């Protein structure tokens, strides 16, 4: 990535140029803009060696901004942040371009070694990084790790698509031959695999909750319990190349795939014909950011009811610090959460009663 610039968005304050100058710990969103090079061609179809600026920036948090600011101070203006001329100490400073993959892999190994030495020296063995049974941690692992965390949030698939440079809601990756070369196996396979694994996690968590005695409510409760009972638990094995196709087939099972939506305090047992979030024709996942009350795909557990009451209490605390009109609006939201929690308590049943 060449010449990365960090700029605040409208919801945050300035980042500054000194990583230690801004002590405000309030969570902010920052936009990272930079060049990309893959599939950048001119009007004649020839590659553009200088690349071009991405139209869609990355969204980052404060630690990422600080790391970029530190690198900018190390390499100087208009330099690659991971410039080999500044960072490749082993082979001298005569190299051009960015650090190579092999060098970065060695840096990761050195970092793991340093962390483990510090954990032992500080008497914190639980903070050590354990040996991975599948081999050394290398650059290729970070792509999947990042995808795992992004995909497991409401709207996470859209964020994941942006982060990896593709919007599946705009462009069909399965029929577009041009995009499939942007990544190792095509971003659509990453999206499908992460979606399927997230759905498997949701099913496993639902099984665990009802096994612990929690009750379930909602129009899709019985269907969700059936789906949870028939969805295999992901045990952390290495994903084979053929899993992408299996993931796509799994997501196509309309009505038996479960999607967690923690922002709405529910599980969506997605069935296209029942969905009030207005999914596109043929879509296999809900628009979680457009979740609506009264949807026939809704499922809630006792844990969701507790979380709604906790959220209502948080809102009431905020309302006490705001002007009266805004406070009334917030208190109405808090009351709605409590009403939904009460509705769950009044209608929830055990798994045995439902099935």
NORJOMO-V31500 format. One record per pair of residues at least 24 apart in sequence whose ideal C-beta (glycine too) atoms are under 8 Angstrom apart, sorted by the first residue. I is the first residue (numbers start at 1). GAP is how many residues later the second one is. D is the distance in Angstrom with one decimal. If there is no record, write none. Layout:
i=[I | I]
gap=[GAP | GAP]
d=[D | D]
//
This chain:
i=[1 | 1 | 1 | 1 | 1 | 2 | 2 | 2 | 2 | 3 | 3 | 3 | 4 | 4 | 4 | 4 | 4 | 5 | 5 | 5 | 6 | 6 | 6 | 6 | 6 | 6 | 6 | 6 | 7 | 7 | 7 | 9 | 15 | 15 | 16 | 17 | 17 | 18 | 19 | 19 | 19 | 25 | 27 | 27 | 28 | 28 | 29 | 29 | 29 | 30 | 30 | 30 | 30 | 30 | 30 | 31 | 31 | 31 | 31 | 32 | 32 | 32 | 32 | 32 | 32 | 32 | 33 | 33 | 34 | 36 | 38 | 38 | 39 | 39 | 39 | 39 | 54 | 56 | 56 | 58 | 58 | 59 | 59 | 101 | 104 | 105 | 105 | 105 | 108 | 108 | 108 | 108 | 109 | 109 | 112 | 134 | 143 | 143 | 143 | 144 | 147 | 147 | 148 | 148 | 150 | 151 | 151 | 151 | 151 | 151 | 152 | 152 | 152 | 152 | 153 | 154 | 154 | 154 | 154 | 154 | 154 | 154 | 155 | 155 | 156 | 157 | 157 | 157 | 157 | 158 | 160 | 160 | 160 | 161 | 161 | 164 | 169 | 185 | 185 | 189 | 189 | 192 | 192 | 192 | 192 | 193 | 193 | 193 | 193 | 195 | 195 | 195 | 196 | 196 | 196 | 196 | 197 | 197 | 198 | 198 | 199 | 199 | 199 | 199 | 199 | 199 | 200 | 200 | 200 | 200 | 201 | 201 | 202 | 202 | 202 | 202 | 203 | 203 | 203 | 203 | 203 | 204 | 204 | 204 | 204 | 205 | 206 | 206 | 206 | 206 | 207 | 209 | 209 | 209 | 210 | 210 | 210 | 211 | 213 | 214 | 214 | 214 | 215 | 215 | 215 | 215 | 215 | 216 | 216 | 216 | 216 | 216 | 216 | 216 | 216 | 217 | 217 | 217 | 217 | 217 | 217 | 217 | 217 | 218 | 218 | 218 | 218 | 218 | 219 | 219 | 219 | 219 | 220 | 220 | 220 | 220 | 220 | 220 | 220 | 220 | 221 | 221 | 221 | 222 | 222 | 223 | 223 | 223 | 223 | 224 | 224 | 224 | 224 | 225 | 225 | 225 | 226 | 226 | 227 | 227 | 227 | 227 | 227 | 228 | 230 | 231 | 231 | 251 | 251 | 252 | 254 | 257 | 257 | 258 | 259 | 259 | 259 | 261 | 261 | 261 | 262 | 263 | 263 | 263 | 264 | 264 | 265 | 265 | 265 | 265 | 265 | 265 | 265 | 265 | 266 | 266 | 266 | 266 | 266 | 267 | 267 | 267 | 267 | 267 | 268 | 268 | 268 | 268 | 269 | 269 | 269 | 270 | 271 | 271 | 293 | 300 | 300 | 300 | 301 | 302 | 302 | 304 | 305 | 305 | 305 | 305 | 305 | 306 | 308 | 308 | 308 | 308 | 309 | 309 | 309 | 311 | 312 | 312 | 312]
gap=[33 | 34 | 35 | 79 | 80 | 32 | 33 | 49 | 78 | 31 | 32 | 75 | 28 | 29 | 30 | 64 | 77 | 27 | 28 | 29 | 24 | 25 | 26 | 27 | 54 | 59 | 62 | 63 | 24 | 26 | 50 | 50 | 50 | 54 | 53 | 52 | 55 | 51 | 47 | 50 | 51 | 37 | 34 | 35 | 33 | 34 | 30 | 31 | 32 | 29 | 30 | 31 | 32 | 34 | 35 | 26 | 27 | 28 | 29 | 25 | 26 | 27 | 28 | 32 | 33 | 36 | 24 | 25 | 24 | 129 | 143 | 144 | 139 | 140 | 142 | 143 | 111 | 106 | 109 | 104 | 105 | 100 | 103 | 38 | 35 | 31 | 33 | 34 | 28 | 29 | 30 | 31 | 27 | 28 | 25 | 104 | 40 | 41 | 47 | 46 | 43 | 47 | 46 | 49 | 44 | 40 | 43 | 44 | 46 | 47 | 42 | 46 | 49 | 108 | 109 | 107 | 108 | 109 | 110 | 134 | 135 | 137 | 133 | 134 | 42 | 34 | 37 | 38 | 128 | 131 | 30 | 31 | 34 | 26 | 30 | 26 | 111 | 56 | 59 | 55 | 58 | 52 | 55 | 56 | 59 | 46 | 50 | 51 | 54 | 52 | 56 | 90 | 50 | 51 | 54 | 55 | 37 | 50 | 61 | 62 | 32 | 51 | 52 | 58 | 59 | 60 | 31 | 32 | 33 | 34 | 33 | 59 | 56 | 57 | 58 | 65 | 24 | 25 | 28 | 30 | 55 | 24 | 27 | 29 | 30 | 55 | 52 | 61 | 93 | 95 | 26 | 92 | 93 | 94 | 91 | 140 | 141 | 140 | 137 | 87 | 88 | 89 | 86 | 87 | 133 | 134 | 135 | 83 | 84 | 85 | 132 | 133 | 134 | 135 | 138 | 82 | 83 | 84 | 126 | 127 | 130 | 131 | 132 | 48 | 80 | 81 | 82 | 126 | 76 | 77 | 78 | 79 | 48 | 49 | 51 | 54 | 76 | 77 | 78 | 79 | 78 | 128 | 133 | 132 | 133 | 32 | 33 | 46 | 48 | 34 | 43 | 45 | 75 | 126 | 129 | 130 | 30 | 129 | 28 | 29 | 30 | 31 | 42 | 30 | 26 | 25 | 27 | 33 | 34 | 32 | 30 | 27 | 28 | 41 | 26 | 27 | 29 | 25 | 27 | 30 | 45 | 25 | 26 | 28 | 24 | 27 | 35 | 39 | 40 | 42 | 43 | 46 | 72 | 75 | 25 | 32 | 33 | 34 | 38 | 31 | 32 | 33 | 34 | 37 | 27 | 29 | 30 | 31 | 28 | 29 | 30 | 27 | 25 | 26 | 47 | 40 | 44 | 48 | 47 | 42 | 46 | 40 | 35 | 36 | 39 | 40 | 43 | 35 | 29 | 30 | 32 | 33 | 28 | 29 | 32 | 26 | 25 | 26 | 29]
d=[4.5 | 6.6 | 7.4 | 7.8 | 6.8 | 6.5 | 4.4 | 6.4 | 6.0 | 6.3 | 6.3 | 6.2 | 5.8 | 7.1 | 4.0 | 5.9 | 6.0 | 7.5 | 5.1 | 7.0 | 5.6 | 7.4 | 5.6 | 7.9 | 7.5 | 5.2 | 5.6 | 7.2 | 5.2 | 6.7 | 7.9 | 7.8 | 5.0 | 7.2 | 7.8 | 6.3 | 7.8 | 7.3 | 4.2 | 4.8 | 5.6 | 8.0 | 7.0 | 7.4 | 7.4 | 6.0 | 5.6 | 7.8 | 7.5 | 7.3 | 5.1 | 7.3 | 7.3 | 7.5 | 5.0 | 4.1 | 7.2 | 6.4 | 7.7 | 5.8 | 4.3 | 7.7 | 5.2 | 7.3 | 8.0 | 7.1 | 4.7 | 8.0 | 8.0 | 6.9 | 7.4 | 5.6 | 6.8 | 7.9 | 6.8 | 6.4 | 7.3 | 5.7 | 7.9 | 7.6 | 6.3 | 7.6 | 7.9 | 5.6 | 5.5 | 7.5 | 4.7 | 5.9 | 7.9 | 5.7 | 6.4 | 7.2 | 6.3 | 7.7 | 6.5 | 6.0 | 8.0 | 8.0 | 7.8 | 7.7 | 5.5 | 5.1 | 6.3 | 7.5 | 8.0 | 7.5 | 3.7 | 6.4 | 7.9 | 5.5 | 7.9 | 5.0 | 7.3 | 7.5 | 7.9 | 5.3 | 6.8 | 4.6 | 7.3 | 4.1 | 5.9 | 7.9 | 5.9 | 4.4 | 7.9 | 5.8 | 7.7 | 6.3 | 6.8 | 7.9 | 7.3 | 6.4 | 6.8 | 6.7 | 6.6 | 6.8 | 7.7 | 7.5 | 6.7 | 3.6 | 7.7 | 5.9 | 4.3 | 4.7 | 6.3 | 6.2 | 6.1 | 5.6 | 4.7 | 7.1 | 6.0 | 6.2 | 7.8 | 3.7 | 5.0 | 5.9 | 5.5 | 7.8 | 7.5 | 7.1 | 7.2 | 7.5 | 7.4 | 5.0 | 5.6 | 6.2 | 5.8 | 6.7 | 6.6 | 4.6 | 6.7 | 7.6 | 4.4 | 6.4 | 4.3 | 6.1 | 6.3 | 4.3 | 3.7 | 7.8 | 5.1 | 7.6 | 7.5 | 4.7 | 7.4 | 7.5 | 6.6 | 6.4 | 7.7 | 7.1 | 8.0 | 5.1 | 7.6 | 6.3 | 7.5 | 7.5 | 4.2 | 8.0 | 7.6 | 4.9 | 4.3 | 6.4 | 7.2 | 5.6 | 3.6 | 5.8 | 5.6 | 6.4 | 7.1 | 5.6 | 6.1 | 6.6 | 7.8 | 6.7 | 6.6 | 7.6 | 5.1 | 8.0 | 7.4 | 4.6 | 4.7 | 4.1 | 7.2 | 7.1 | 4.3 | 4.3 | 5.2 | 8.0 | 7.9 | 4.8 | 7.6 | 6.2 | 8.0 | 3.8 | 7.4 | 7.5 | 6.4 | 5.0 | 6.1 | 5.1 | 5.4 | 7.3 | 5.7 | 4.9 | 6.6 | 6.5 | 7.3 | 5.1 | 7.6 | 6.0 | 6.2 | 4.2 | 4.3 | 5.6 | 5.9 | 5.8 | 7.3 | 7.2 | 7.8 | 4.2 | 7.0 | 5.6 | 6.2 | 6.6 | 7.1 | 7.7 | 7.2 | 4.3 | 6.8 | 5.5 | 7.2 | 7.3 | 7.8 | 7.7 | 6.4 | 5.7 | 6.5 | 7.8 | 4.9 | 5.8 | 7.9 | 7.5 | 8.0 | 7.8 | 7.4 | 4.4 | 6.9 | 4.4 | 8.0 | 5.3 | 5.0 | 7.4 | 7.8 | 7.6 | 7.3 | 5.3 | 6.2 | 5.2 | 6.0 | 7.9 | 4.3 | 7.3 | 7.6 | 8.0 | 7.6 | 4.9 | 7.0 | 7.4 | 5.1 | 7.9 | 5.4 | 5.6 | 7.2 | 5.7 | 7.6 | 7.9 | 5.0 | 7.6 | 7.9 | 7.5 | 6.7 | 6.9 | 7.9 | 4.2 | 4.4 | 6.2 | 7.7 | 7.7 | 4.3 | 7.1 | 5.8 | 4.3 | 7.0 | 6.3 | 5.1 | 5.4 | 4.2 | 5.0 | 7.7]
//
